Amino acid sequence: MSTKYTKEEALEYHHNGKIEVCVKKPVATAKDLTLAYSPGVAEPCKEIARDRELAYKYTNKSNLVAVISDGSAVLGLGNIGGHASKPVMEGKAVLFKKFAGVDAFDIELNESDPEKIVEICKAISPTFGGINLEDIKAPKCFEIEKRLKAETNIPVMHDDQHGTAIITTAGLMNAIELSGKNKEDIKIIVNGSGAAGIACARMYRAFGIKNIILIDSKGVIHSERTDLTPEKIEFAIKTKDRILEDVIKDADMFLGLSRAGVLTKDMVKQMAPNPIIFALANPEPEIYPEDIEKVRDDAMIGTGRSDYPNQVNNVLGFPYIFRGALDVRARAITENMKIAAAKALADLAKEPITQEVKDIIGSDDIKFGKYYIIPNPFDRRVFVAVSSAVAKAAFDDGVARVKDFDVEEYKKHLEKQL
């Protein structure tokens, strides 16, 4: 199936927007109207005034996420501002609903000051069961998310950071298993030290990786540099190496979150046996898979594109992470919840692939291996696997508001929705 499009097709598709509000209760009689608004609406209002937690029972809070952006770091477009970012945020809301049944409102801010963004998000947080921060540039995105996690009592996640981290960690888990390597011994190069790069490095460290080298536009993040943000200082190492060419030798993994063409075939040759190469720059990756395969036959390769195997697509993460968090009325998204999501994805990739997915990929021969270490985004089983893993982790971590949780019963509940 072709994914090519014309400018005219894209503009026509977006005419009048992509989302709308639908009514889920009857409003066909005078009594219905009385119940929907005045005076019947007073009854749930009084109940919630008595106990705020009842907003989850009597309103849409239990299934509502805010997609919030200032448009300062829109993928491929840069700082285009709130107005111009609206089609992207609407698109995010579409994916929430389509893949996980989560209702989402897109909220674009005509504001760039981090302090004011925090205050706006805090002020509107009673409306929502969760907040998905989107396309907010580094380093302010780190502080905004940190503040909101500390100062609100609903799950908050900056998807640009953690989505990529979760999906690539899933791929990393399976690549390590296939190669037989010890995670404590491998060397990872993260080329690109913005929001996603820092979050990936943090998650790899939480997973147990010890040797992580970050590179930004000025070179290797080393301890002698005086221009580092606090987030980069976390990963500054003592080394005489200064550029990608210096550190790529014997690397077990290259994660590209940078720009097209930075990884050469000569560099790929120098990597360790069975290397993992995630070249995620879009639309053109740091190196194309076919160029890697010209010099290596043992590499496990992923890109951000749908026309190659192992697509690192955040839609494998955020809809289901919020689904699971919302269903146990979580107060936060913890590190264990993110690790649980990654492990669920890694485990699902090892399951027999459904015919539906084989038809989408266009191959009946596809199976777990170097060409399939990350599930296909259209594998509907992701909905149950990730949502249930996240919900269980939230309950186990003590951040769920629900008092009783049976993960097997919850899985059955989710399966009925497929």
LINFENJO-V875370 format. One record per helix or strand. SS is the DSSP state (@ for helix, = for strand). FROM is the first residue (numbers start at 1). TO is the last residue. Records with the same first field share a line. If there is no record, write none. Layout:
BEGIN
SS->FROM-TO / FROM-TO
END
This chain:
BEGIN
@->7-13 / 30-36 / 41-50 / 52-58 / 60-63 / 81-100 / 114-127 / 140-151 / 159-179 / 195-207 / 230-233 / 244-247 / 265-270 / 289-295 / 314-316 / 318-327 / 335-349 / 355-361 / 381-396 / 407-415
=->64-69 / 74-74 / 78-78 / 103-108 / 130-133 / 155-158 / 187-191 / 211-216 / 219-220 / 222-222 / 237-237 / 253-256 / 276-279 / 300-303 / 311-311 / 330-330 / 369-369 / 372-372 / 400-400
END
